[in-house]
Amino acid sequence: MRAGEAAVKADPKSSEAQDLLGRAYGLTARDSQLLEQMHLARRARACFAKAVELDPANVAALSDLARYDMQAPALLGGGKKKARELIERVLALDAARGHVLLGELAERDRKWTEAEAEYRRAMAAAPGDPRGLRALSNLFVARRKYGEARAVWTELRHLDPASVVPDYELAGIAVASGEELPASVGELQDAISRGPGPDGPTPADLRERLALVYEKLGREGEAAAELQAALALEPGHADWRKRLARLER
């Protein structure tokens, strides 16, 4: 938050700075008390709206504002009608992002078939973009359709054997389902040794995911070691530090 506020002060006309500050407010709100949460939420929306005002073609800011509006009550400036109007603007600029947002909106209304169709449209609009794949997989996991979720990433693994994204995502499904955990250990270790791709999870992300798998297997010492390695690479994750402290008790 402090870094974002400094960036906005240094360049008040930066749409990107406003958008990133809005995200910082939103993330901080999650761990705050109710009144502070509401205050930070309103500040987050104001930043997203300012980012869009400064650059109407900033798809990331439009998407952040749309997500805020689909999730927040009217009391905090949100509303699904506002969200849908913003999504139409996103669709015109980036079809894949727009269809993912429409899928998320359908999920909030428990329209599972419609959500799946939107995620598949996102995949068709940008075959090389993992957003649609990830959203479809997450939908299947939420519906406990673990086999169908695995199939999404297994297909990508066949199409792009060098990518570490399937290993990372399949391990997440293993953690959620409690299935195929030992296989995920080897796959993540191999992914770490290969190194990340340009658009995939970072080395720290891979180690944090391996820590989750170890923890699920009851191998807490190895989980703690992987979290320590992840934090050495990316020290700013407060949630990882909390998990590490719990593991080291």
Sequence and secondary structure as in RCSB ss.txt:
>XXXX:A:sequence
MRAGEAAVKADPKSSEAQDLLGRAYGLTARDSQLLEQMHLARRARACFAKAVELDPANVAALSDLARYDMQAPAL
LGGGKKKARELIERVLALDAARGHVLLGELAERDRKWTEAEAEYRRAMAAAPGDPRGLRALSNLFVARRKYGEAR
AVWTELRHLDPASVVPDYELAGIAVASGEELPASVGELQDAISRGPGPDGPTPADLRERLALVYEKLGREGEAAA
ELQAALALEPGHADWRKRLARLER
>XXXX:A:secstr
 HHHHHHHHH TT HHHHHHHHHHHHHHHHTS HHHHHHHHHHHHHHHHHHHHH TT HHHHHHHHHHHHHS GG
GT  HHHHHHHHHHHHHH HHHHHHHHHHHHHHTT HHHHHHHHHHHHHH TT HHHHHHHHHHHHHTT HHHHH
HHHHHHHHH TT SHHHHHHHHHHHHHT SHHHHHHHHHHHHHH   SSS  HHHHHHHHHHHHHHTT HHHHHH
HHHHHHHH TT HHHHHHHHHHT 
